[in-house]
Amino acid sequence: MIEQRRNLRWRGALSLALAAGVVVAFAGCTNDSGSVDSANLVNGKQLFVQKCGACHVMARAGSKGVSGPNLDEAFSSARQENWGDEGIRGVVYGQILYPNKNAPMPANLVTGQDATDVAAYVSTVAGKPGKDVGLLASAVAPAGGGKPAVAKNGLLSISADPNGQLLYVESTATATPGPIKLEMPNKSGVPHNVVIEDTPIQTPVIKNGVAKAAGTLKAGKFVYFCSVPGHREAGMVGELTVR
Ligand code: HEC
């Protein structure tokens, strides 16, 4: 049932795209190496992670957002129905330009050539098993894995992944008991905050800039996490040791 409705919506999106003449933009074809003529898949992947991944799961991009549909699930059924990369590309492009008005997906998150690149990347990987290879494998720096954050002079800084992945750069942190200022630099354009669990310390949610909070820490181990829905579950969580 759901599949049927989804396909109907896609056909709607496709005919809308046709009406607007955008499908003409997809005259290019896929070559042997899997890249798509006139589309830059590396740029498409980077932009997908930055602009789309916070709301959509897509395994090849490593994205874990849950507020929108899982794009692997959405398009694996389309592949079974022989939509092919071309058909899927048209749907994704149409969706970027004309998302459902009542849904939280903003229109035109990417435009022009960038929209073409994102649609091409998604159509090349969504619902396909395996991993990105070659230039695509290294298109986005792995998130997390930063050195532990260490509070200095009462200031603790924990950064959001600058590429838009749902992770902090530092997944562990240390501080001493007493007054603390907490900062979260966020260059990603994706909304995030830091909440230190079991304390009142919590920064506001910001998309760009440095979110700040202050409070007093007691000795112990604390979890810190992003309270934007889905982000903690996706891995935006760490452990703070106070001693
Ligand atoms: C704020 C969250 C959010 C962001 C950011 C977002 N989406 Fe979505 N997206 C959604 C939601 C919610 C839906 C389902 C409602 C709809 O169809 O508009 C959706 C639907 C879709 C669909 C249709 C899937 C289906 O099952 O039919 C595609 C394709 C898609 N998005 C691609 C993208 C791409 C590409 C980007 C980045 C340019 C993006 N989305 C950014 C929330 C988001």
Boltz pocket constraint, residues with backbone or C-beta under 6 A from the ligand:
constraints:
  - pocket:
      binder: B
      contacts: [[A, 6], [A, 9], [A, 47], [A, 48], [A, 51], [A, 52], [A, 53], [A, 54], [A, 55], [A, 56], [A, 67], [A, 68], [A, 69], [A, 70], [A, 71], [A, 74], [A, 91], [A, 92], [A, 95], [A, 96], [A, 99], [A, 100], [A, 101], [A, 103], [A, 104], [A, 105], [A, 106], [A, 109], [A, 110], [A, 118], [A, 119], [A, 122]]
      max_distance: 6.0
